[in-house]
């Protein structure tokens, strides 16, 4: 949680407006990212070849620009 908050803060300060991540079919991990505002925006069928649940979930989060003045 602390690491993800740190990364999200860094991205916001750099005015990066959209963050993507990919996740195997792991409900606990997906729910963890959803708590931070990520949403499933795409499912890539049969992406992974060596696991039982081969679909890849692409999660996206829109970030707010930092209000810090430079």
N, C-alpha and C positions, 0 to 999 in steps of 0.2 A: 504494500500500500504506500509506504513512504517513498519507495523508488518510483512508482508510477506517478505519484503526486509531484515529485521532483521533475520528472521528464515532462509532464503536462505543463508545469510552471515554466520550464525552459522554452518549450515550444511556443507558449503564449507570449513570452518576452521577445521572441524572435519573429513575432507576427506570422507564425505558421498557422494557417486557418483550418487545415484539415489533416487529421492523422488517420492512417490506415494500419491495421494489423491483421494477420491471418492466424487462425486458430483451428486446430483439429476439432473433431466433434467431442468436446469435453464440456459438459453442461456446467460444471462448477467454475471452470475458467471463464466461460462465456458469461455467466451470471456475475462473476467478479468484475469483468470489464464493463458490463452494463451498468453497474453501480457508479461508474465514473463517466457515464454519458455516452458510451459507445453503443452503436446499434448495428445489427447485422444488416449489411447492404448487399451482400452477394453470397451465394453458395456455389462453390465450384465442385461439381460432382466428380468423384473418383480421382481427386488430386493427389492424394497420398497412395503409394503403392504397397507399402509394407506394414499397414495396420488394418485392424478389423473394420474400423469406421473410416472409410477413405475420403469422405467429403471435407472440403476446406471451407471454413466460414470466414468471410472477410468482414471485419468490423470497422466502422468509421466513426470518428468523433469530430465535430466542428468545435474549434476553440475560439474563445473571445480574444481579441487583441489586448495586449497589455496596456494598462493606463499609465505605466511608468514613463516619464518624460526623459529624453536623452539629452 
